Amino acid sequence: MPQSRWPRGMQRQQAADYLGISASWLDQLVSKSLLPQPRQLNKRLIWDREELDRAFEELPHRGEDVPSNEWDRVS
């Protein structure tokens, strides 16, 4: 799906699909502060596409040095 077709605010599964990961892995990365917390609108949790993009851009590329303790926190 082209980025222009992704909404600015996404529910859990949609945010996971956008990043190409499972919803359970999204939860783990959020709980470890490697991805942003969702925003809350009434009882709905909504991830901001632009915040996900910024967090994704901060992830290391293959071969880059990453403090091992940062990734040890993720199962």
C-alpha positions, 0 to 999 in steps of 0.5 A, spaced: 500 500 500 503 506 498 504 511 503 499 516 501 493 510 502 495 509 509 491 513 514 495 518 519 492 515 525 492 507 525 489 502 530 494 496 533 493 491 527 494 497 522 500 500 525 503 493 525 502 491 518 504 498 516 511 496 519 511 489 516 511 486 523 506 482 528 501 486 532 504 482 538 511 484 536 509 491 536 506 491 543 513 488 545 517 494 541 512 499 544 513 496 551 520 497 551 520 504 548 523 502 541 516 505 538 512 510 540 506 509 545 499 510 541 495 516 542 488 515 546 482 518 543 476 516 548 477 508 549 481 507 542 489 507 541 491 510 535 498 510 532 501 516 529 504 514 522 509 520 522 511 518 529 512 511 527 516 513 521 521 517 525 522 511 530 523 507 524 528 511 521 532 511 528 532 503 528 539 501 526 541 499 519 544 492 518 551 492 520 551 498 524 553 498 532 548 498 537 548 497 544 547 490 546 543 492 552 538 495 547 536 489 543 537 484 549 530 488 552 526 485 546 524 478 545 
